[in-house]
Amino acid sequence: MLLTGDYAKLLPALERMKIDQFVLEYATPRAGDIEVVGRSLSDRELGLGVVNPRTDDVESVEYIVAKAEKALEYYKPEQLFLNTDCGFGCFASRSVNIEEVAYKKICAIVEASRILKGKYC
């Protein structure tokens, strides 16, 4: 069973951490709303998970841009980094997804970042 729920229960521990960047999974609804960490951790950088490496569906550029724009309500553009939830190579003997799908997902992140840079930087 996958864990569900937002990061609220982890906030006290996350707030105490003396680190500059959190890399959090937000590509699936089970992570909750970005507002939970945005209200408390916007003084740090955020690696925002915007694609799910476990599915074959390639997230649209528009979906990724919308996720990032929601995060930009709490974070400055220079604090926000787009990435995958977890990664494509979680297991040494087999990757999470096939190369073609992983490539398309990464291309979608790149295109979304170009759009966002054009709008916010």
DRENPA-3360 file (N, C-alpha, C; in nm, 2 decimals, always signed):
BEGIN
1 = MLLTGDYA = +0.08/-0.12/+0.00/+0.00/+0.00/+0.00/+0.09/+0.12/+0.00 ~ +0.05/+0.22/-0.08/+0.12/+0.35/-0.09/+0.08/+0.44/+0.02 ~ +0.17/+0.52/+0.07/+0.14/+0.61/+0.17/+0.05/+0.72/+0.11 ~ -0.04/+0.78/+0.19/-0.12/+0.89/+0.14/-0.13/+1.00/+0.24 ~ -0.16/+1.11/+0.20/-0.18/+1.23/+0.29/-0.07/+1.33/+0.26 ~ -0.10/+1.45/+0.31/-0.01/+1.56/+0.29/+0.11/+1.55/+0.38 ~ +0.19/+1.65/+0.38/+0.32/+1.65/+0.46/+0.30/+1.72/+0.59 ~ +0.18/+1.75/+0.63/+0.15/+1.82/+0.76/+0.21/+1.75/+0.88;
9 = KLLPALER = +0.20/+1.62/+0.89/+0.25/+1.55/+1.01/+0.41/+1.56/+1.01 ~ +0.47/+1.58/+0.90/+0.62/+1.59/+0.90/+0.67/+1.73/+0.92 ~ +0.58/+1.83/+0.91/+0.63/+1.97/+0.92/+0.72/+2.00/+1.04 ~ +0.68/+1.96/+1.16/+0.77/+1.99/+1.27/+0.91/+1.94/+1.25 ~ +0.93/+1.82/+1.20/+1.06/+1.77/+1.17/+1.13/+1.85/+1.05 ~ +1.05/+1.87/+0.95/+1.11/+1.94/+0.83/+1.15/+2.08/+0.87 ~ +1.07/+2.15/+0.95/+1.11/+2.29/+0.99/+1.23/+2.29/+1.07 ~ +1.26/+2.19/+1.15/+1.39/+2.19/+1.23/+1.51/+2.16/+1.15;
17 = MKIDQFVL = +1.50/+2.10/+1.03/+1.61/+2.06/+0.95/+1.69/+2.18/+0.90 ~ +1.82/+2.18/+0.92/+1.90/+2.29/+0.87/+1.95/+2.26/+0.73 ~ +1.86/+2.26/+0.64/+1.89/+2.23/+0.50/+1.83/+2.34/+0.41 ~ +1.89/+2.35/+0.29/+1.84/+2.46/+0.20/+1.73/+2.42/+0.11 ~ +1.72/+2.29/+0.08/+1.63/+2.24/-0.02/+1.56/+2.11/+0.02 ~ +1.43/+2.11/-0.01/+1.35/+1.99/+0.01/+1.31/+1.94/-0.13 ~ +1.32/+1.81/-0.15/+1.28/+1.75/-0.28/+1.16/+1.66/-0.24 ~ +1.04/+1.71/-0.28/+0.92/+1.64/-0.24/+0.83/+1.59/-0.36;
25 = EYATPRAG = +0.76/+1.48/-0.34/+0.68/+1.42/-0.44/+0.54/+1.49/-0.44 ~ +0.51/+1.55/-0.56/+0.38/+1.61/-0.57/+0.31/+1.58/-0.71 ~ +0.36/+1.48/-0.78/+0.30/+1.44/-0.90/+0.17/+1.37/-0.89 ~ +0.14/+1.31/-0.78/+0.01/+1.24/-0.76/-0.07/+1.31/-0.65 ~ -0.20/+1.30/-0.66/-0.28/+1.36/-0.56/-0.26/+1.32/-0.41 ~ -0.20/+1.20/-0.40/-0.18/+1.15/-0.26/-0.09/+1.23/-0.18 ~ -0.01/+1.32/-0.24/+0.08/+1.41/-0.16/+0.01/+1.53/-0.10 ~ -0.11/+1.55/-0.14/-0.18/+1.66/-0.08/-0.15/+1.79/-0.16;
33 = DIEVVGRS = -0.19/+1.90/-0.10/-0.18/+2.03/-0.16/-0.05/+2.10/-0.13 ~ +0.01/+2.17/-0.22/+0.14/+2.24/-0.20/+0.13/+2.34/-0.09 ~ +0.01/+2.39/-0.06/-0.01/+2.49/+0.04/+0.05/+2.45/+0.18 ~ +0.04/+2.32/+0.21/+0.08/+2.27/+0.34/+0.23/+2.30/+0.36 ~ +0.32/+2.27/+0.27/+0.46/+2.30/+0.29/+0.49/+2.44/+0.25 ~ +0.41/+2.50/+0.15/+0.44/+2.64/+0.11/+0.42/+2.74/+0.22 ~ +0.33/+2.72/+0.31/+0.30/+2.81/+0.42/+0.42/+2.80/+0.52 ~ +0.48/+2.69/+0.53/+0.58/+2.67/+0.64/+0.72/+2.67/+0.59;
41 = LSDRELGL = +0.75/+2.63/+0.47/+0.88/+2.60/+0.43/+0.93/+2.69/+0.31 ~ +0.86/+2.80/+0.28/+0.89/+2.88/+0.17/+1.02/+2.96/+0.18 ~ +1.08/+2.95/+0.30/+1.21/+3.01/+0.31/+1.33/+2.92/+0.26 ~ +1.29/+2.80/+0.21/+1.39/+2.71/+0.15/+1.36/+2.69/+0.00 ~ +1.45/+2.62/-0.06/+1.42/+2.58/-0.20/+1.33/+2.46/-0.20 ~ +1.26/+2.44/-0.32/+1.18/+2.32/-0.33/+1.20/+2.25/-0.46 ~ +1.24/+2.13/-0.45/+1.24/+2.04/-0.57/+1.10/+1.98/-0.58 ~ +1.03/+2.02/-0.68/+0.89/+1.99/-0.69/+0.87/+1.87/-0.78;
49 = GVVNPRTD = +0.82/+1.76/-0.73/+0.79/+1.64/-0.81/+0.67/+1.67/-0.90 ~ +0.69/+1.67/-1.03/+0.58/+1.70/-1.13/+0.55/+1.59/-1.22 ~ +0.63/+1.48/-1.22/+0.59/+1.37/-1.31/+0.61/+1.24/-1.22 ~ +0.52/+1.14/-1.25/+0.52/+1.02/-1.18/+0.60/+0.91/-1.26 ~ +0.71/+0.87/-1.22/+0.79/+0.77/-1.29/+0.73/+0.63/-1.30 ~ +0.63/+0.61/-1.22/+0.57/+0.47/-1.21/+0.46/+0.45/-1.32 ~ +0.42/+0.55/-1.39/+0.31/+0.54/-1.49/+0.36/+0.55/-1.63 ~ +0.29/+0.50/-1.72/+0.32/+0.51/-1.86/+0.27/+0.64/-1.92;
57 = DVESVEYI = +0.17/+0.70/-1.86/+0.11/+0.83/-1.91/+0.21/+0.94/-1.89 ~ +0.23/+1.01/-2.00/+0.33/+1.12/-1.99/+0.24/+1.25/-1.96 ~ +0.28/+1.31/-1.85/+0.21/+1.43/-1.80/+0.23/+1.54/-1.91 ~ +0.12/+1.61/-1.93/+0.12/+1.72/-2.02/+0.21/+1.84/-1.97 ~ +0.26/+1.91/-2.06/+0.33/+2.03/-2.03/+0.24/+2.13/-1.95 ~ +0.12/+2.14/-1.99/+0.02/+2.23/-1.92/+0.00/+2.18/-1.78 ~ -0.01/+2.05/-1.75/-0.02/+2.00/-1.62/+0.10/+2.04/-1.53 ~ +0.22/+2.02/-1.59/+0.34/+2.05/-1.51/+0.35/+2.20/-1.48;
65 = VAKAEKAL = +0.32/+2.29/-1.58/+0.32/+2.43/-1.56/+0.22/+2.47/-1.45 ~ +0.10/+2.41/-1.45/+0.00/+2.44/-1.35/+0.05/+2.40/-1.21 ~ +0.11/+2.29/-1.20/+0.17/+2.24/-1.07/+0.27/+2.34/-1.02 ~ +0.36/+2.39/-1.11/+0.46/+2.48/-1.08/+0.40/+2.62/-1.04 ~ +0.30/+2.66/-1.11/+0.24/+2.79/-1.08/+0.17/+2.79/-0.95 ~ +0.12/+2.68/-0.91/+0.06/+2.67/-0.77/+0.17/+2.68/-0.67 ~ +0.28/+2.62/-0.69/+0.40/+2.63/-0.60/+0.45/+2.77/-0.60 ~ +0.45/+2.84/-0.71/+0.50/+2.98/-0.72/+0.41/+3.08/-0.64;
73 = EYYKPEQL = +0.30/+3.03/-0.59/+0.22/+3.12/-0.50/+0.29/+3.13/-0.36 ~ +0.38/+3.04/-0.34/+0.46/+3.03/-0.21/+0.61/+3.05/-0.22 ~ +0.66/+3.01/-0.34/+0.80/+3.02/-0.36/+0.84/+3.11/-0.47 ~ +0.96/+3.18/-0.46/+1.01/+3.26/-0.57/+1.06/+3.17/-0.68 ~ +1.06/+3.22/-0.80/+1.10/+3.13/-0.91/+1.24/+3.07/-0.89 ~ +1.33/+3.15/-0.83/+1.47/+3.10/-0.81/+1.48/+2.99/-0.70 ~ +1.37/+2.97/-0.63/+1.36/+2.87/-0.52/+1.30/+2.74/-0.57 ~ +1.25/+2.74/-0.69/+1.17/+2.62/-0.74/+1.25/+2.54/-0.85;
81 = FLNTDCGF = +1.25/+2.41/-0.83/+1.32/+2.32/-0.92/+1.22/+2.21/-0.96 ~ +1.20/+2.18/-1.09/+1.11/+2.08/-1.13/+1.19/+1.94/-1.14 ~ +1.13/+1.84/-1.09/+1.19/+1.71/-1.10/+1.08/+1.60/-1.09 ~ +1.12/+1.48/-1.10/+1.03/+1.36/-1.10/+1.00/+1.33/-0.95 ~ +0.89/+1.26/-0.93/+0.87/+1.20/-0.80/+0.97/+1.08/-0.80 ~ +1.05/+1.07/-0.69/+1.14/+0.96/-0.68/+1.24/+0.96/-0.79 ~ +1.24/+0.87/-0.88/+1.33/+0.86/-0.99/+1.30/+0.75/-1.09 ~ +1.36/+0.74/-1.20/+1.33/+0.64/-1.30/+1.41/+0.51/-1.27;
89 = GCFASRSV = +1.52/+0.52/-1.19/+1.60/+0.40/-1.17/+1.61/+0.36/-1.03 ~ +1.50/+0.33/-0.97/+1.49/+0.30/-0.82/+1.56/+0.16/-0.79 ~ +1.56/+0.07/-0.89/+1.61/-0.06/-0.87/+1.73/-0.09/-0.96 ~ +1.84/-0.15/-0.91/+1.96/-0.17/-0.99/+1.93/-0.27/-1.10 ~ +1.85/-0.37/-1.08/+1.82/-0.47/-1.18/+1.72/-0.43/-1.29 ~ +1.64/-0.33/-1.26/+1.53/-0.29/-1.35/+1.49/-0.15/-1.32 ~ +1.47/-0.07/-1.43/+1.43/+0.07/-1.41/+1.28/+0.07/-1.39 ~ +1.23/+0.18/-1.34/+1.09/+0.19/-1.30/+1.00/+0.20/-1.43;
97 = NIEEVAYK = +1.06/+0.26/-1.53/+0.98/+0.28/-1.66/+1.07/+0.26/-1.78 ~ +1.02/+0.24/-1.89/+1.10/+0.22/-2.01/+1.16/+0.35/-2.05 ~ +1.27/+0.34/-2.12/+1.35/+0.46/-2.16/+1.27/+0.56/-2.24 ~ +1.19/+0.51/-2.33/+1.11/+0.60/-2.42/+1.01/+0.69/-2.34 ~ +0.94/+0.63/-2.24/+0.85/+0.70/-2.16/+0.92/+0.79/-2.06 ~ +1.03/+0.75/-2.00/+1.11/+0.83/-1.92/+1.16/+0.96/-1.99 ~ +1.21/+0.94/-2.12/+1.26/+1.04/-2.20/+1.15/+1.15/-2.23 ~ +1.03/+1.10/-2.26/+0.92/+1.19/-2.29/+0.88/+1.27/-2.17;
105 = KICAIVEA = +0.88/+1.20/-2.05/+0.85/+1.27/-1.93/+0.95/+1.38/-1.89 ~ +1.08/+1.35/-1.91/+1.18/+1.45/-1.89/+1.17/+1.57/-1.99 ~ +1.14/+1.53/-2.12/+1.12/+1.64/-2.22/+1.00/+1.73/-2.18 ~ +0.89/+1.68/-2.12/+0.78/+1.76/-2.08/+0.83/+1.85/-1.96 ~ +0.91/+1.80/-1.87/+0.96/+1.89/-1.77/+1.05/+2.00/-1.83 ~ +1.13/+1.97/-1.92/+1.21/+2.07/-1.99/+1.13/+2.18/-2.06 ~ +1.03/+2.14/-2.13/+0.94/+2.23/-2.20/+0.86/+2.32/-2.10 ~ +0.81/+2.26/-2.00/+0.74/+2.34/-1.89/+0.84/+2.44/-1.83;
113 = SRILKGKY = +0.96/+2.40/-1.81/+1.06/+2.49/-1.74/+1.08/+2.61/-1.84 ~ +1.09/+2.58/-1.97/+1.11/+2.69/-2.07/+0.99/+2.79/-2.06 ~ +0.87/+2.74/-2.05/+0.75/+2.83/-2.05/+0.76/+2.91/-1.92 ~ +0.79/+2.84/-1.81/+0.79/+2.91/-1.68/+0.90/+3.02/-1.67 ~ +1.02/+2.99/-1.73/+1.12/+3.09/-1.73/+1.08/+3.21/-1.81 ~ +1.01/+3.18/-1.92/+0.97/+3.29/-2.01/+0.87/+3.38/-1.94 ~ +0.79/+3.32/-1.85/+0.68/+3.40/-1.78/+0.73/+3.47/-1.65 ~ +0.83/+3.40/-1.58/+0.86/+3.45/-1.44/+1.01/+3.49/-1.42;
121 = C = +1.09/+3.47/-1.52/+1.23/+3.51/-1.50/+1.28/+3.61/-1.60;
% end
